[in-house]
Amino acid sequence: MPARSPDAQRLRDLALLRRVRDRIDREYEQPLDVEALARGVGMSAGHLSRQFRAAYGESPYAYLMTRRIERAMALLRRGDMSVTEVCFAVGCASLGTFSTRFTELVGVPPSVYRRQAAEGAGTEGIPSCVAKNVTRPIRNREARSGGPVLP
């Protein structure tokens, strides 16, 4: 088998990383771990983690948690589920881990976010697609603490 050029290998790795990212986007509520994701594309867990971070700026686990928190925000805005129900609906097994990560990304705990969403917190008259974009979680622990969550 002939050796691949570095450019061809890079393109192959990027295509595999996109498959991993797409799988996370589709199956965020399932129990996913880096080893299973890596097996799915024929990479080692370490190689996948390094390549994913280089391509997307965060680890596969951080990306997965961001997807879960985005979905949790939508469910909490809807208001018909408790924080615990939302936690398990988005695939988190631990309420503590969910609450901690939610607070890191959003800036307030999920219960506060849910209450603010129920009160309207400035979203009256804003289409839901705009509210979703404006309230998207901030990655890499950059959430503004203490500031308003919903515009």
C-alpha positions in Angstrom: 0.0 0.0 0.0 1.5 3.4 -1.0 2.1 6.0 1.7 -0.3 8.9 1.8 0.9 12.4 1.3 0.6 14.6 4.4 -2.1 16.7 2.7 -4.2 13.6 1.8 -3.9 12.3 5.4 -4.9 15.7 6.8 -8.0 15.7 4.6 -8.9 12.2 5.6 -8.5 13.0 9.3 -10.7 16.1 8.8 -13.4 14.1 7.2 -13.3 11.6 10.1 -13.4 14.4 12.6 -16.5 15.8 10.9 -18.1 12.4 11.2 -17.4 12.4 14.9 -18.7 15.9 15.3 -21.9 15.0 13.3 -22.4 11.9 15.5 -22.1 14.0 18.6 -24.7 16.5 17.2 -27.1 13.6 16.4 -26.6 11.4 19.4 -25.8 13.9 22.2 -28.5 12.4 24.4 -26.8 8.9 24.2 -24.0 7.8 26.5 -21.0 8.7 24.3 -17.3 8.5 25.3 -14.1 9.4 23.5 -13.2 5.7 23.2 -16.5 4.8 21.5 -16.2 7.8 19.2 -12.7 6.9 18.3 -13.5 3.3 17.6 -16.3 4.5 15.2 -13.7 6.2 13.0 -10.8 3.8 13.5 -8.6 6.1 15.6 -7.1 5.8 19.0 -8.8 7.9 21.7 -5.7 10.0 22.2 -5.3 10.7 18.5 -8.9 11.6 18.2 -8.8 14.0 21.1 -5.6 15.7 19.8 -6.9 16.1 16.3 -10.4 17.2 17.4 -9.0 19.9 19.6 -6.7 21.1 16.8 -9.6 21.2 14.4 -12.4 22.6 16.6 -10.6 24.3 19.5 -12.0 22.0 22.2 -12.0 18.3 23.2 -14.7 15.9 22.0 -16.1 15.8 25.6 -16.3 19.6 25.8 -18.1 19.7 22.5 -20.5 17.0 23.6 -21.3 18.9 26.8 -21.8 22.2 24.9 -24.3 20.4 22.6 -26.1 19.0 25.7 -26.2 22.4 27.4 -27.6 24.1 24.2 -30.4 21.5 24.1 -31.0 21.9 27.9 -31.3 25.6 27.4 -34.1 25.1 24.9 -35.9 22.6 27.1 -35.6 24.9 30.1 -37.0 27.9 28.1 -39.9 25.7 27.2 -40.7 25.4 30.9 -42.5 22.1 31.1 -39.7 20.0 32.5 -37.8 20.2 35.8 -34.1 20.7 35.9 -33.6 17.0 36.8 -35.8 15.9 33.9 -33.9 18.1 31.5 -30.5 16.8 32.8 -31.4 13.2 32.0 -33.2 14.1 28.7 -30.0 15.6 27.3 -27.9 12.6 28.2 -26.2 13.7 31.5 -26.0 11.0 34.1 -25.2 13.3 37.0 -27.2 16.3 38.1 -24.2 17.8 39.8 -22.0 17.6 36.7 -24.8 19.0 34.5 -25.4 21.9 36.9 -21.7 22.7 37.1 -21.1 22.6 33.4 -24.4 24.6 32.7 -23.3 27.3 35.1 -19.8 27.4 33.5 -21.2 27.8 30.0 -24.3 30.0 30.7 -23.2 32.0 33.7 -26.1 31.0 35.9 -27.4 27.7 37.4 -30.1 25.9 35.3 -32.8 26.6 37.9 -32.1 30.4 37.7 -32.0 30.2 33.9 -35.4 28.3 33.9 -36.9 30.9 36.2 -35.6 33.8 34.1 -37.0 32.2 30.9 -40.4 31.7 32.6 -40.4 35.4 33.6 -39.7 36.5 30.1 -36.4 38.2 31.1 -36.5 40.5 28.1 -37.4 38.1 25.3 -40.9 39.4 24.7 -41.3 39.9 21.0 -38.1 38.2 20.0 -38.5 35.3 17.7 -37.3 32.0 19.2 -34.7 31.5 16.5 -33.1 34.8 17.5 -33.4 34.0 21.2 -31.7 30.7 20.7 -28.8 32.3 18.9 -28.3 35.1 21.4 -28.5 32.8 24.4 -26.1 30.2 22.9 -23.6 28.9 25.6 -20.2 30.4 25.6 -17.4 27.8 25.3 -14.2 27.5 27.2 -15.5 28.8 30.6 -16.0 32.4 29.3 -19.5 32.9 30.7 -20.2 36.3 32.2 -21.1 35.7 35.8 -23.8 37.8 37.4 -24.9 39.4 34.1 -28.3 38.9 32.5 -28.7 35.6 30.7 -31.5 36.5 28.3 -31.4 39.7 26.4 
